[in-house]
Amino acid sequence: MQLISKTLQLLMLCLVLTVTSCKEEYPDLEDGLYAEIVTSKDTMIAKLFYDKVPVTVANFVALAEGTHPMVAEEFKGKPFYDSLTFHRVMDKFMIQGGDHTATGAGNAGYKFTADFDPSLNHNEGGVISMANGGGFNTNGTQFFITEVPYPSLNAYDNEGNLKNCAQPGVSCHSVFGKLVKGVEVQDAISNVPVQRGSNKPLENVYILKVNIIRKGSSAKSFNAAKVFENELPNVEAEIKQIQDDKRAKIEQERKEREAKIAAASAKTKPLIDDYTAKAIALPSGLKKHVLKEGTGPKPKVGDSVRVYYEGYFVDGRLFDSDRVEVAENYGMFNQARMDANMYGPSKMHVSPNASMIAGFREALSTLKVGDKAFFYLPSHLAYGERGNRGIPGNTDLTFILEMVEIVKKQ
């Protein structure tokens, strides 16, 4: 009987162990790959988008599990994120962690090119994304979790085109996960007191451990180290091709724009030459040729007026105009300028003290409402020896001005 009793006890123990081992962690989670981020403030659970950005997810998972193939020797075989801190915390923005130096300048011995997916963006709080140093290939171990939507961090523009991430000042961050539990933990961390300037918490907020949870056969078969090694070259090649295509497109657009400018300039130069030959020289050296006689009043000194202008070099090249059709003709139309409502007749001040080049001030003072005239400005009445923003020194300029109205004083 004693032998049977011990046998039953062993069977019961085995049964208990079996039931315990079969107990599913977070049973309410659907199939997928997850990161359990245990912090000193509580636990967050993030779903990782390994099917959309496998390289970026593989980088994070391999770091968390200590299997990353590219880390420096001191980090090999060790769960990288355990005991690190959230070293940069910005309320109403994000929390950032993953740097073993807690400075934001740490390097685990490698950098990699992240992959992107246009369906993943920073459109809400709880988004997990890669921190980087700018460009495509400056990603490493650091990541951040958003508190609010921050679309300027998206790698794709509103038209679904990958941005020129290599350009200074352009933010491109790879979204690779999203919190499905513990959003309030992110909020609690983002609210901790921080050092002014560095945004480093006054008291450390620790990432105690990052556990990777695999649910379903697909997630269980996701070998982070192998995926990273096998897929990274493909991502690098794809990004290089995108950059090459973008450079080729920019170069083609530049050539087309230059050809358009050359064609327009060739048509304009004979007009400039004709107007110059017909222009009457004023005592200052300014030359004027009336193209259309107006019938409106002449503004008084101190009045504000609205004037269309076209500025040309003597070879017929346009350097600026507030007329949309003229800018388009020369391939110089600027959508941002249009959005800012900066095309159309410009408001100007008729005064000897107005902030304009001398020849332009004088030209403006000769017009009445309805006048349209051509003016030739010798360099000393333009930008002189120094020149100005694309206009070389000692350059003669020409303008066509049309006075539209006198602005009524409010």
C-alpha positions in Angstrom: 0.0 0.0 0.0 2.8 2.4 0.8 4.4 1.7 -2.6 1.0 2.4 -4.3 0.6 5.6 -2.3 4.1 6.9 -3.4 3.3 6.0 -6.9 0.0 7.9 -6.8 1.9 10.9 -5.3 4.4 10.8 -8.2 1.6 10.6 -10.7 -0.2 13.6 -9.1 3.0 15.6 -9.1 3.6 14.8 -12.8 0.0 15.8 -13.5 0.4 19.1 -11.7 3.7 19.9 -13.5 2.1 19.0 -16.8 -0.9 21.2 -16.2 1.3 24.1 -15.0 3.6 23.7 -18.1 0.6 23.8 -20.3 -0.8 26.9 -18.7 -0.8 29.5 -21.5 0.7 32.9 -20.7 -1.6 35.8 -21.6 -4.3 33.5 -23.0 -6.3 36.4 -24.4 -3.6 37.3 -26.9 -4.2 36.2 -30.5 -1.6 34.3 -32.5 1.5 36.5 -33.1 4.9 37.6 -31.8 4.9 39.8 -28.6 7.3 41.5 -26.3 6.6 41.6 -22.6 8.5 44.7 -21.4 8.7 44.5 -17.6 9.6 47.9 -16.1 10.0 49.3 -12.7 6.6 51.0 -13.3 4.8 47.9 -14.4 4.5 45.7 -17.5 3.7 46.6 -21.1 2.9 44.1 -23.8 3.7 44.9 -27.5 2.6 43.1 -30.6 5.6 42.9 -33.0 4.9 43.2 -36.7 7.3 40.5 -37.8 5.4 39.8 -41.0 5.7 43.4 -42.2 9.1 44.5 -41.0 11.0 41.3 -40.3 14.5 42.7 -40.1 13.6 45.4 -37.6 11.6 43.0 -35.5 14.4 40.4 -35.7 16.9 43.0 -34.5 14.7 43.7 -31.4 13.9 40.1 -30.6 17.5 38.9 -31.1 18.7 41.6 -28.7 16.1 40.7 -26.2 17.0 37.0 -26.3 20.7 37.4 -26.5 21.1 35.9 -29.9 22.0 38.9 -32.0 24.7 38.1 -34.5 26.2 41.6 -34.8 26.6 42.8 -31.3 30.0 43.4 -29.8 31.7 40.6 -27.9 30.7 41.9 -24.5 27.0 41.6 -25.3 27.0 38.2 -27.0 24.8 35.6 -25.4 23.2 38.1 -23.0 19.7 39.5 -23.1 20.6 43.1 -24.1 17.7 45.1 -22.7 17.5 43.6 -19.2 18.3 46.3 -16.5 18.6 49.2 -19.0 16.7 52.4 -18.5 14.4 54.7 -20.3 17.0 57.4 -20.6 15.0 60.0 -22.6 11.4 60.8 -21.5 9.3 63.5 -23.1 5.7 64.0 -21.9 3.1 64.2 -24.7 5.7 62.7 -27.1 7.5 59.5 -26.3 9.7 57.4 -24.0 13.1 56.1 -25.3 15.3 53.3 -24.1 17.7 50.6 -25.2 21.0 52.3 -24.6 23.4 50.6 -22.3 25.2 53.9 -21.6 21.9 55.7 -20.8 23.2 58.7 -22.8 21.6 58.2 -26.2 25.0 57.9 -27.7 25.6 54.2 -26.9 26.7 51.7 -29.6 26.4 48.0 -29.3 29.0 47.4 -32.0 26.8 47.7 -35.1 24.3 49.7 -37.1 21.8 48.4 -39.5 19.4 49.4 -42.3 15.8 49.1 -41.0 12.9 48.0 -43.2 9.7 50.0 -43.5 6.1 49.3 -44.3 3.7 52.1 -45.5 0.9 50.7 -43.5 2.8 51.2 -40.2 3.0 54.8 -39.0 3.1 57.0 -35.9 -0.6 57.7 -35.9 -1.4 57.0 -32.3 0.0 56.5 -28.8 1.7 53.1 -27.9 3.5 52.8 -31.2 7.0 51.2 -30.9 9.6 52.5 -33.4 13.3 52.6 -33.9 15.4 55.6 -32.8 18.2 56.4 -35.1 20.8 59.0 -36.0 19.2 60.1 -39.3 19.4 58.3 -42.7 18.6 54.7 -43.5 21.5 52.8 -41.9 21.9 54.4 -38.4 19.6 52.1 -36.5 20.9 50.0 -33.6 19.5 49.0 -30.2 17.5 52.1 -29.2 13.7 52.3 -29.5 10.9 54.6 -28.4 7.2 54.3 -27.6 4.9 57.2 -28.6 2.4 58.8 -26.2 0.6 60.7 -28.9 0.3 60.7 -32.7 3.5 62.0 -34.4 3.2 61.7 -38.2 6.4 63.7 -38.9 8.4 60.7 -37.8 6.8 58.5 -40.6 9.1 57.1 -43.2 6.5 57.6 -45.9 4.9 60.9 -47.0 1.1 61.4 -47.4 1.3 60.1 -51.0 2.8 56.8 -49.9 6.3 57.6 -51.1 9.4 56.8 -49.1 10.9 60.1 -48.0 14.4 61.1 -48.7 15.6 59.8 -45.3 19.3 60.5 -46.1 18.6 64.3 -46.3 19.5 66.2 -43.1 16.5 67.1 -41.0 14.2 64.4 -42.5 12.9 62.0 -39.9 12.4 58.4 -40.9 11.7 55.9 -38.2 10.7 52.2 -38.6 7.5 51.3 -36.7 7.8 47.6 -35.6 5.3 47.2 -32.9 2.3 48.5 -30.9 1.3 48.2 -27.3 -1.7 46.0 -26.7 -1.5 46.1 -22.9 0.0 48.6 -20.5 -0.6 51.9 -22.4 -1.1 53.4 -19.0 2.4 52.3 -18.0 3.8 54.3 -21.0 1.9 57.3 -19.7 3.2 56.8 -16.2 6.8 56.7 -17.4 6.3 59.8 -19.7 5.1 61.8 -16.7 8.1 61.2 -14.4 10.2 64.3 -13.5 13.2 64.8 -15.9 16.3 66.9 -16.1 15.8 70.1 -18.0 17.5 69.9 -21.4 18.4 66.2 -21.4 14.9 64.9 -20.6 16.6 62.2 -18.5 14.5 61.0 -15.6 15.7 62.3 -12.2 15.2 58.8 -10.9 15.9 55.9 -13.1 13.0 54.0 -14.7 14.3 50.5 -15.5 13.5 48.0 -18.2 13.8 45.1 -15.8 13.4 42.4 -18.6 12.1 42.0 -22.1 10.5 38.6 -22.7 9.5 37.4 -26.2 6.2 35.6 -26.4 5.4 33.4 -29.4 1.9 32.3 -30.1 1.0 30.1 -33.1 3.2 28.1 -35.4 4.4 31.1 -37.5 5.6 33.1 -34.5 7.2 30.0 -33.0 9.2 29.4 -36.1 10.5 33.0 -36.2 14.2 32.6 -35.7 15.3 36.2 -35.1 19.1 35.7 -35.6 18.6 33.9 -38.9 16.0 36.3 -40.2 18.3 39.2 -39.4 21.3 37.7 -41.2 19.3 36.4 -44.2 17.0 39.3 -44.8 19.2 42.3 -44.0 21.1 42.1 -47.3 17.8 42.2 -49.2 16.7 45.3 -47.3 20.0 47.0 -47.9 19.7 46.2 -51.6 16.1 47.4 -51.8 16.9 50.7 -50.0 19.9 51.3 -52.3 17.7 50.7 -55.3 15.1 53.2 -54.0 17.9 55.8 -53.4 19.4 55.2 -56.8 16.0 55.6 -58.5 15.3 58.7 -56.5 18.7 60.2 -57.5 18.0 59.3 -61.1 14.6 60.9 -60.9 16.0 64.1 -59.3 18.7 64.3 -62.0 16.1 63.8 -64.8 13.8 66.5 -63.3 16.8 68.8 -63.0 17.7 68.3 -66.7 14.1 68.9 -67.7 13.9 72.0 -65.6 17.1 73.4 -67.1 15.8 72.6 -70.6 12.6 74.4 -69.8 14.4 77.4 -68.4 16.7 77.5 -71.4 13.8 77.4 -73.8 11.9 80.1 -71.9 15.0 82.3 -71.6 15.6 82.0 -75.4 12.2 83.4 -76.0 12.4 86.2 -73.5 15.9 87.5 -74.4 14.8 89.1 -77.7 12.1 91.0 -75.7 14.6 92.1 -73.1 16.9 93.4 -75.8 14.0 95.1 -77.6 12.7 96.8 -74.4 16.2 97.8 -73.4 16.8 99.5 -76.8 13.6 101.4 -76.5 14.0 102.4 -72.8 14.6 106.0 -71.8 17.5 106.6 -69.3 16.6 108.5 -66.2 19.2 110.7 -64.4 20.1 107.9 -61.9 20.9 105.5 -64.7 17.6 103.6 -64.4 16.0 102.9 -67.8 12.3 102.7 -68.4 10.1 101.6 -71.2 6.3 101.8 -70.8 4.5 98.7 -72.0 1.0 99.8 -71.1 -0.3 103.2 -70.1 -2.6 103.1 -67.0 -5.5 105.5 -66.3 -5.5 105.2 -62.5 -4.2 107.6 -59.9 -0.5 107.9 -58.9 0.2 106.8 -55.4 1.5 109.3 -52.9 4.7 108.9 -50.9 3.8 106.6 -48.0 1.0 104.8 -49.8 1.0 101.0 -50.0 0.3 99.5 -53.4 -0.1 96.0 -55.0 2.2 95.3 -57.9 2.9 92.3 -60.1 6.6 91.8 -60.8 8.9 89.7 -63.0 12.6 89.8 -62.5 15.0 88.8 -65.3 18.7 88.6 -65.9 19.7 90.4 -69.1 20.0 87.0 -70.9 16.3 86.4 -70.4 16.5 84.0 -67.4 13.9 84.6 -64.7 15.1 84.9 -61.1 11.8 85.7 -59.4 8.1 86.5 -60.1 4.9 86.7 -58.2 2.9 85.6 -61.3 2.0 81.9 -61.2 2.0 81.6 -65.0 5.5 83.1 -65.3 6.9 80.9 -62.6 5.4 77.8 -64.3 6.7 78.8 -67.7 10.2 78.8 -66.3 9.8 75.6 -64.2 10.1 77.7 -61.0 6.6 77.2 -59.6 6.8 76.6 -55.8 3.9 74.8 -54.3 4.9 75.8 -50.8 4.7 79.5 -51.9 1.3 78.8 -53.4 0.1 77.2 -50.2 1.3 80.3 -48.2 -0.7 82.5 -50.6 2.4 84.3 -51.8 1.6 84.4 -55.5 -0.4 87.3 -56.8 0.2 91.0 -56.7 2.7 91.9 -53.9 2.1 94.6 -51.4 4.8 97.2 -51.5 5.4 100.5 -49.9 6.0 103.6 -52.0 8.7 105.4 -50.1 12.4 106.5 -50.5 13.0 104.6 -47.3 11.3 101.3 -48.3 13.4 98.1 -47.9 14.1 97.6 -51.6 17.1 97.9 -53.9 17.5 101.5 -55.0 16.5 100.9 -58.6 13.3 99.1 -57.6 12.3 101.9 -55.3 12.7 104.5 -58.0 10.9 102.3 -60.6 8.0 101.9 -58.3 7.8 105.7 -57.7 7.3 106.3 -61.4 4.2 104.2 -61.8 0.5 105.0 -61.5 -2.3 102.4 -61.2 -2.7 100.5 -64.4 0.8 101.2 -65.7 2.9 98.3 -66.9 6.6 99.0 -67.6 10.0 97.5 -68.2 12.9 98.7 -66.2 16.6 98.2 -66.7 18.7 98.4 -63.4 22.4 98.9 -63.7 24.2 96.8 -61.0 24.8 99.8 -58.8 21.0 100.3 -58.6 20.5 96.6 -58.0 22.6 94.4 -55.6 26.0 96.1 -56.4 29.3 94.3 -56.0 28.1 91.9 -53.3 25.1 90.3 -55.2 22.3 88.5 -53.3 21.1 84.9 -53.1 21.8 83.5 -56.5 22.5 86.9 -58.1 26.2 87.5 -58.6 27.9 90.7 -57.8 28.0 93.5 -60.5 25.0 92.1 -62.2 22.5 94.3 -64.2 18.9 93.3 -63.7 15.6 93.9 -65.5 12.0 94.0 -64.2 8.6 94.2 -65.6 6.2 95.9 -63.1 2.5 96.3 -63.3 0.8 98.4 -60.6 -2.7 97.0 -59.8 -4.1 99.2 -57.0 -3.4 101.5 -54.2 -4.2 99.7 -50.9 -6.7 101.6 -48.9 -5.7 102.3 -45.3 -7.8 100.7 -42.7 
